[in-house]
Structure formats: structure tokens, C-alpha cells
Amino acid sequence: DVKVTQSSRYLVKRTGEKVFLECVQDMDHENMFWYRQDPGLGLRLIYFSYDVKMKEKGDIPEGYSVSREKKERFSLILESASTNQTSMYLCASSPPGQIYGYTFGSGTRLTVV
Amino acid sequence: AQSVSQHNHHVILSEAASLELGCNYSYGGTVNLFWYVQYPGQHLQLLLKYFSGDPLVKGIKGFEAEFIKSKFSFNLRKPSVQWSDTAEYFCAVKNNFNKFYFGSGTKLNVKP
């Protein structure tokens, strides 16, 4: 069974802090994704990566960056956290190919105060 | 711009009622279609998917969905819901650039 593990379930950070959200998958998937989930807005893609050291902007990349130094790990970085980044953050991975769906992590609920 | 529309944001049903959740997408090329479910406090799980062949797709827990290409729709159905189906349901489309687009979700509450 594929596992996507997000290091923290809940986080509370202060405005202006640098925040790291970690995601690890154990099935050698090439593709990894970061989404944020907000009520009424569904899932919005922040960044994704198709390979090690490769990253692409999604639909809402502003205020975020990512790092993929190893295939299994994809980190989301909030350079200077703001209150409008309070959200549920979901990491997902998938093999390459159009027919495959994602496997999601359990999410990190981030509150910025 | 590509988009996925879920028309019902919140659906309340009694147990044993039939369910149909609407999903429409806007993309003219080849797509693969998915429904995901998120039970309270749990992560998103794949319910079913369509990528070719029979447009009526059966998934887990008695759910099914029908792909109607002419209507750009992929509606989710279940003949008789249970209290344990209370969850949020997301429709998603994957285009031929391997990019996913998700709908805004439909919250289903099933009254026991």
C-alpha cells in the first residue's frame, strides 16, 4: 500500500515565520504535488514536481516555494507566513502517466496567528 | 481555462435514499476522470476513475459514475446511501498534460 506521510497533522505558527511542511512517499513515485484545501474552494495546486530537483508552479504559487532534493521527499516552504495562508495543506504523489490517480497524505492543518 | 464544476455544495439525504452528485468539466481534449472521497478526519481516497472503455464505471462501496462525453459530465451515483457515506466528495479531471483539476467539493450528510 502506498503511503504518503506528512510530518505534522497540526501546526500553529506566527506571522512572518518561515514554515517547512514535509512530505515523504514510500512507493518510488516520480510525481509529487502540494495542494491547499479551503472550504468552498476545493483543492488548489501550489507546486508540483516530476523529478528530483525539478519543480513547477501550480495555480497559486505566490508566497510559497518547494524543495525536492530526494525522490521520496517534497517539502513546501512558506517564506514568511501570513494569516491568509491558514489552511489545510495536502501532499500527493503518483506514478507518471495519465491513467493514474493520486495518493494523498492525511494533511497538515496550518494556522498562522 | 479548464475547470471542474460541482453543482451541489451540500446535500442532505436520509438513509436508503438514492444519490446523484453532478460534475461537469470544461476541457476539449482527452481526459481521465476521478471521484475522490474524504471521510471526516481522514485523507482523500480514490473512489473510482474512468480512463477508457465502458463509460459506466463501478467503484468501491457501491458507487458508480457515468461518463457522458457529449455533456462533459461525470456524475456520481449510489442507489441507496448509508450513514457511513457521510463525507465530502471531489470530482477531478486529469488532462493529457497530466495536470489535475479538482471541483470545489460536495458535502454529503446522511441522516440515520
Interface residues (C-beta under 8 A of the other chain):
Chain A: N31 F33 Y35 G40 L41 G42 L43 R44 L45 L90 A92 P96 G97 Q98 I99 G101 Y102 T103 F104 G105 S106 G107
Chain B: V4 Q6 H9 T30 N32 F34 Y36 Q42 H43 L44 Q45 L46 K49 F51 F90 A92 K94 N95 N96 N98 K99 F100 F102 G103 S104 G105
